[in-house]
Amino acid sequence: MATLTIEREHAGNSIDRTTAAEMARVVASLSDDPDLVMVVVTGAGKRFFCTGGDVKDYRALRTERAVRNLSLLMQRTLDALERLPALAVAAISGTALGGGLELALACDVRIADEGCELSLPQARLGVIPGWGGTHRLVRTIGRSRALELLTTGRVVPAREALSMGLVDAIVPPGEVMPRVASLAESVTAAAPRAARSMKPAVAAGADREAVADLFADLWLSEDHLEAERAYSERRPPRFTGR
């Protein structure tokens, strides 16, 4: 398991231009790890998951080209996070605001504490979500609900977020990381190659050939043969990722 932590608690764990570039580098490096089955995305401290872009830093963006380039950088980074074979889990303590919620939406699973608040307030700032959050929000909670949240920018409390599918689980304050650790224990107990093939299989949808290719490749793997031996010998399998 790898953990990506935004260490800017003094600024609400907002993402300035330096952090955006570093996040792009880190996410790209994660894609090169063949043994990685889970990535946790979180923010330092307990008050903020991420409050989006660092408005103070972004005041230096005075040309359309500069603004577009930053938007494209963060879109590419969140696309890369979403494409990782490893399961991406957002551990949300406190506020997930604007681009912070866009970051959480790029993760596969969102676990939040009961006191968290989520919102996309960009309309109140005269802009739209610029990191790909619009299409991910529609995919996650449906078009009607997404447009209501996008146009009003209202704050969604944890229990409402759970009821609409904006988060997948809520836990008492201070219990987010223990819940994530429990999930990681379950995920890492699976055969690594099989775990990393689940997202490509889901992405393949009804593509029979793609699913058959993945299935055949895994069926002939050492881990599958080990699972068969372990089952017949009534013992836990010892996976090697091969």
N, C-alpha and C positions, 0 to 999 in steps of 0.2 A: 504494500500500500504506500502511496505517496500523498503528502499533504501540501497543498498550495495555500499559504497564508498571506493575506494582505496585511503588512505590518505598518499601517499608518493610522493608528488609533487616535493620534493627536488631531487628525484631519478627517475623522469619521470613516477611516479606512477607504477614503476616496482614492480614485485612480488618476494620478497626474500623468504627464507625458512620459516621464522616466519610468514610472510603474507600468504604464501601458507597454512600453518597449520590452521591459523585463518579463512581463507576463507572456508576451508573444514568444520570447526566447524559451521560457520554462515550459510552456505548453508544447512547443515544437520538440523539445528534448524528451518529453514524456512519451511521445509517439514512437521513439526509438527503443523503448524498453520492452523486449518480448515477454518478460515475466510479470509485467505490471497488470494487475486485474482490477484495481480500484484506486481512484484518485479522489481525495477530499479537498473541497474548496471552502475556505472559511476566512474570517477576519480576526485580527488580534483583539483581545478583550471580550467583554460581554455586552457592550452597548451597541456595537455596530457590526453587521455582516459586511456591508459595503454601501456607501452612500452615493455611488456613481462617480461621475467625472468630477475632478477637482476644479470647481468653477473659478477659483482664484487663479490657478495656474492657466486655465483655458482663456483667460482674458487676454493673453498674449496672442491668441489666434485671431488675427485681424484680416485674413484673406480667405476667400472661398476655397482656394486650393489647400490651405493649411487645415481648414475645418474638415474638408472632404477626406484628406489623407488620414487624419486621426480617426474619423468614422470608419474608414475602410480598414485601418489597422485593427481596430477593436472588433469589427465584424469578422475579419479573417481569423483573429485569435479565438473568438467564441465559436466560430465554425470548426476550427481545429480541435477545440475542447470537446465539442459535440461529436466529432468524428473519431475520437480516441476509442480504440477497442476496449480499453478499461472502462469500468462503470464509474461515471463521474457523479459524486455526491456533494450537494451543497449543504453545509452545516451552518444553519442560520441562527445566530444569537443576536437579538436586538433588531436594529433597523436594516431593511433591504430596500433601498430607495433608488429610483431612477435606473441608472446603469448597473447598480448593484442587483436589482431585481432582474435586469436583462442577463447579468452574469449567472444568477441562480437558474434562470430559465434555460440556459445552455447546458445545464447539468441534467443527468438522467433521473436523479432522485433528489428531493428536497426535504430535509428534516429540520424543523424549526422549534424554537422554544415557545411556550405559551404566551409570553409577553412580546413576541415579535410583531412588527408592523411592516407591511409591504405596500409599496405604491410606485406608480409611474407618473410623476407629477409634471412631466415635460410640457404638457399643454399649458400649464400655468406659467411656464417660463418662456412661452412663445416658440417652442420647438417641438419636435417629435422624438421618440426614442431613436437614437442613431446607431445602436450597436446590434440591431437585428431583433430587438425585443418584440416588435409588433407582430411579426409572423409567428414567433415562438409562443407568444401569449394566446393568439388565436388557436394554434394547434393544441395548446394545453387546456384552455378553459372554454373554447368555442368563440365564434365570431361576436355574438351579441354581448356576452359578458365582457369580452376583451374590449370592444368598442366603448362600452360604458365606463370601464376603468380608465381607458386611454383618454377619453374626452373629458372626464371629470377630474382625473388625477387624484381621486380620493384614496384615503388610507384604508387598507384592508387588514383587520385584526386577524390573529392566528386562527381562531376557530372558523371564521368565515372563509379564510384562505384554504383551510382543510376541506370544508364542505364543498367548495367549488373546484377542488383539485389543483389549486395553485401551489400547495405544498402537499406532501404525501404522508407526513406524520408530524404531530406536535408532541412535545415532551415537556416536563417541568423545567423551569430555569436551572441551568447547570447540568442538565442531563443530555444535552445535544451530543457532545463528543462521546460519552459512554454508549449512547444508542448507535452512533456511527461505528464505534469500535465493535459492537456486537454484530452489526451488519457486515463489517469487514471480516470478522471471524468466520461467518457463514460463507461469504463469497470466496475467501481464500481456501476454504475446505474443498472447493470444486476443482476439477482438473483445469489448470491454467489456460490451456489452448481452447478448451470448450467454453470457459467463461468469457474469453476474449472473442469468441466467435458468435456470441449471442447478439451483440449489437449489429454486426454485419448481417446476421440472419434476419433480424427484425427489419433492417433497412431494405433487405431484398424483397420483402413483402411476398407477393404471389409469384415471384420469378422462380419457377420450378427448377431451372437449370442451376441457378446460383445456390439455391438451398441444397440441391442434390450434391453439388460439388463440395460444399462445406461439410455435409453429412458424411460423404464418402471419405474425405480427407481425415476426418476425426475418427471414423470407424476403424481405419487402419493404423491409427496412432498407437504409440507405446502406452500412453496413458489409458486408452480404452482397453487394451489387452490386459493391463495391470488391474483395471477395475473389474474385468471379468474374472481374473484369477482371485482377486480379493473376495469377490462375491462367493465364489465356489469354496474358498477356504475360510469363509466367515471371519474375515478380518478387515480392518480399515485399509483402503488403498494407499499406496505410497506413490504419489504423482511426481513426475520429474519435468513436466512441461514439454515432453517430446511425444 
